[in-house]
């Protein structure tokens, strides 16, 4: 049973804002790329196909492959926002009786948590092994420094560091993704990922790596998850006042509880098998 405080009606502004954010995040999180499904349809199930599915990026407009156009991919965000605004208008007209969306908000956070966890766990694995930033090849050593693009310099210089920077980032992404799978640790996981992904986004822009839009999306999802618990963290750490944990939970039957445990176990088994 949910607490009575959550049965209080929301303000009109909160209702409109939730509808807008709900549609916007769904549009950015659900794949609409036909080529994505065609590429994995006939391929055997492997880590490669899982990586393609779990790290997709909604693209209504093809992103420029040029490193000199890092903001082109954000046109897809603008399209998603336009769709969200139109959907919000229709939703607001069609649904004038609902006074709160606490349950829907709860399941939206669950969806975003799983979406982000799938992405950061897969990217964390290829950094931890490491596969994303391999050590320089013989041809790299024979290439003039000035002939490298900035992203290539970043990849090569980072891969040969002795501090274990790349595996450490992969381990943190993996840990953050696992923490997202559990409601009680989701806030900690999202907070950890905000710190990690902020570094990733900055590196993408500074070195023209080409994943500016995708890394920004992951950071946006992490901020969305953490924003729910931010007032409690602020009260506890900065105001230093008595703070109660999140008192809301959706009604869940024993069957649903068992199903959730089974899905989590399957999630871990699949990733262990693929890795």
Buried (B, 14 or more C-beta within 10 A) or exposed (E): EBEEEBEEEBEEEEBBEBBBBBBBBBBBBEEBBEEBEEEBEEEEEEBEBBBBBBBBBBBBEEBBEEBEEBEBBBBBBEBBBEBBBEBBEEBBEEEEEEEBBBEBBBEBBBBBBBBBBBBBBBBBBBBBEBEBBEEBEEEBEEBEEEEBEEBBEBBBBBBEEEEEBBBEBBBBBBBBBBBBBBBEBBBBBBBBBBEBBBBBBEBBBEBBBBBBBBBBBBBBBBBBBBEBBEEBBEBEEEEEEEEEEBEBEBEEEEEEEEEBEEEEEEBEEEBEEBE
